Amino acid sequence: MAMAEQGSPTGVDQNCFNDGSPTGVSQVVCEYESKCDSNTTNAEEQMAAQEVQLNNTGEKRFMCWECGYRTDYRSNLSRHVKNHSEEKPYKCDQCDYSTAHKSALDNHLPQHTGEKPYMCGKCGYRTTVQANLTRHMRIHTEDKPYKCDQCDYSAADKSALDKHLAKHTGAKPYTCGKCEYKTAIKSNLTQHLRTHTGEKPYKCNQCDYSAAQKSSLDKHLTKHTGDKPYMCGKCGYMTADQANLSRHMRIHTGIKPYKCDQCDYSAAHKSALDKHLANHTGEKPYICRECDYRTAIKSNLSQHVRTHTGEKPYKCDQCDYSAAQKSSLDKHLTKHTGDKPYMCGKCGYTTAEQANLSRHMRIHTGVKPYKCDQCDYSAAHKLSLNQHKTKHTGELPYICRECGYMTAEKSNLTHHVRTHTGEKPYKCDQCDYSAAQKSSLDKHLKKHTVQKPYICGECGYRAPDKSNLSQHTQSKTGERPYRCDQCDYSAALFGTTLHLDQEVGSSNPACVIHQTCILLQRVTVLRTGR
């Protein structure tokens, strides 16, 4: 057949599909009518015959000449072709929103009315979009209808299956013309290109927020609606973001899908694996132009640079708080919501941060993954290991620019600097009390709650904290554990002894008799009791 020799991807000449209509498929005009089957004179019948022939080859019958999209249905192609056209005939009569598809306009309109007509019969979840309800229902049914034909993977959403399939083929056919970026998913390329153009086509109709990706706008809109369609069937945790739910579920399942190919390390999150891999290579390709800071993680450099610029791009929409890191904003937002989605299955401890739960679980498991490479010390927390290592190195890298105070711990320097600035960032929400340190605020709050969990075994005296109970016990025993290393002076109460001649704000108290610094001895006494 002459048409099959024209080089068309489908074996059907383009001229048989295009009569000048916007879609190219509404009518079929065949320029080779004289060469076609003489018994098939009607164009629609001729195309039907072509479709049957193509369908027998296993190929999808209708193809977009712009991008290669194929489908078995003419109506699907008609809708698809509109994506290439700038025509958006469906207009919202309440704002300037317009779209190529009526279904998209129908989804948009409830944002003006506040109507959420689609409701889950299991838990009462409501939404403006039927597709959202369909996805939500899979939480209850655990239905994963999209199956991989090469392994036993299944997914609740087709997009998730498409991403998975790329792992089998390794193909990344979509390439950025601006840089070397390649991807297996066309939508990923579309989103990537906006990093070059700065385009943010997704607009919030309730504020001036705009986004490069629809998923980002969807997350933002939940701040206005309070909608949290994704729910954990184990503990009731709810979130506006499906990715958050997937990460949360690993708390219950213990799944760590990200494996190191050089050792037996595995992680629940890809970011954790990326950080781990840097331990093997030692490579730190990301360098700060302002100082000597180097890192293996690009996002770490972005966060570090803000220490120089003072930029705080993450804004709270409920108060004037802003942060340099998104994780800091996420922590802050829990103060407004009171949300503590991460719960310990052993004791009921709840927290707003997954990292806090991970650290807490080591209390139950006794795991101490952080090992010292110079002795047999191990710790449950990396911060504890870093503090320990300074005993070997004697390093005091954190220095106060005001007075020269040096310390091995960054948090100590932060607390110290407040003696110069007078800053008291920790505020009591029940009175006007404020403190320079969180521990001081925690002690103060007990005055409001009247909690006194620490009890003296001798007389029943109750104290709000452990240090108060220790002071009480010393008053009964006559114990004087705090000693001067220059003379035989001793005291029962650490920090209030008149033996120390200390000016207000000084970090180096001295023995009145010998006028020498005893700061290190005080720390030793406090920690060892000697």
CORTA-V950754 format. One record per backbone hydrogen bond with DSSP energy under -0.5 kcal/mol. NH is the residue of the N-H (numbers start at 0). CO is the residue of the C=O. If there is no record, write none. Layout:
BEGIN
<<NH CO> <NH CO>>
END
This chain:
BEGIN
<<3 0> <4 1> <5 2> <10 7> <15 12> <16 13> <17 13> <18 16> <28 26> <29 27> <30 28> <32 29> <34 31> <35 31> <35 32> <39 36> <40 38> <45 41> <46 42> <47 43> <48 44> <49 45> <50 46> <51 47> <52 48> <53 49> <54 50> <55 51> <56 53> <57 54> <58 53> <61 70> <63 68> <67 63> <70 61> <76 72> <77 73> <78 74> <79 75> <80 76> <81 77> <81 78> <82 79> <83 80> <84 80> <89 98> <90 88> <91 96> <98 89> <104 100> <105 101> <106 102> <107 103> <108 104> <109 105> <110 107> <111 108> <112 108> <113 109> <117 126> <118 116> <119 124> <123 119> <126 117> <132 128> <133 129> <134 130> <135 131> <136 132> <137 133> <137 134> <138 135> <139 135> <139 136> <140 136> <141 137> <145 154> <146 144> <147 152> <154 145> <160 156> <161 157> <162 158> <163 159> <164 160> <165 161> <166 163> <167 163> <167 164> <168 164> <169 165> <173 182> <174 172> <175 180> <182 173> <185 183> <188 184> <189 185> <190 186> <191 187> <192 188> <193 189> <193 190> <194 191> <195 191> <195 192> <196 192> <197 193> <201 210> <202 200> <203 208> <210 201> <216 212> <217 213> <218 214> <219 215> <220 216> <221 217> <221 218> <222 219> <223 219> <223 220> <224 220> <225 221> <229 238> <230 228> <231 236> <235 231> <238 229> <244 240> <245 241> <246 242> <247 243> <248 244> <249 245> <249 246> <250 247> <251 247> <251 248> <252 248> <253 249> <257 266> <258 256> <259 264> <266 257> <272 268> <273 269> <274 270> <275 271> <276 272> <277 273> <278 275> <279 275> <279 276> <280 276> <281 277> <285 294> <286 284> <287 292> <294 285> <297 295> <300 296> <301 297> <302 298> <303 299> <304 300> <305 301> <306 303> <307 303> <307 304> <308 304> <309 305> <313 322> <314 312> <315 320> <322 313> <328 324> <329 325> <330 326> <331 327> <332 328> <333 329> <333 330> <334 331> <335 331> <335 332> <336 332> <337 333> <341 350> <342 340> <343 348> <347 343> <350 341> <356 352> <357 353> <358 354> <359 355> <360 356> <361 357> <361 358> <362 359> <363 359> <363 360> <364 360> <365 361> <369 378> <370 368> <371 376> <378 369> <384 380> <385 381> <386 382> <387 383> <388 384> <389 385> <389 386> <390 387> <391 387> <391 388> <392 388> <393 389> <397 406> <398 396> <399 404> <403 399> <406 397> <412 408> <413 409> <414 410> <415 411> <416 412> <417 413> <418 415> <419 415> <419 416> <420 416> <421 417> <425 434> <426 424> <427 432> <434 425> <440 436> <441 437> <442 438> <443 439> <444 440> <445 441> <445 442> <446 443> <447 443> <447 444> <448 444> <449 445> <450 445> <451 449> <453 462> <454 452> <455 460> <459 455> <462 453> <468 464> <469 465> <470 466> <471 467> <472 468> <473 469> <474 470> <475 471> <475 472> <476 472> <477 473> <478 473> <481 490> <482 480> <483 488> <490 481> <493 491> <495 492> <499 496> <500 509> <501 499> <505 502> <509 500> <510 515> <511 498> <514 510> <517 508> <521 517> <522 518> <523 519> <524 520> <525 521> <526 522> <527 523> <528 523> <528 524>>
END
